[in-house]
Amino acid sequence: MSCDSANLADATGRQKPLARGGLLHILDAAGYSMAGLRRLLQEAAARLELAGIALGCLLFGICGADMTDWIVFAGLSVAVLVVEALNTALEVLTDRISPEWSIEAKQAKDLGSAAVALTLMATCGWVAKASFGL
């Protein structure tokens, strides 16, 4: 029995999509990225982070932040969303691999949450520094 990766199916019997090359590969990748962003927006934490980013923009506008502050804030804001996406992926995979409670699954999720918290602290610290000179 051969193992042809193009014919693999998941647990529900759905077939794995065929890989395409060239421009079609780029279009497929863009579609996967959009699906990931849609999935990320299903997370309450990501929506709260977006609200926080909007609040930071409002605060920067009121305080008259300079261009450097805006650029750093933009980079940190993207970093928050990147880490949240990775944390969500980690949680989804952990739930799939270990549906029952385990200390290892808990630790994996806790570490992902810590990564998000650290990124948020860096972002909030920058907003405080740039807005209030702290």
Protein Blocks (a to p, Z undefined) as FASTA:
>chain_A
ZZdfklpccfkopacddddehjllmmmmmmmmmmmmmmmmmpmklmmmmmmmmmmmmmmm
mnopafklmmmmmmmmmmmmmmmmmmmmmmmmmmmmmmpacfklmmmmmmmmmmmmmmmm
mmmmmmmmmmnoZZ
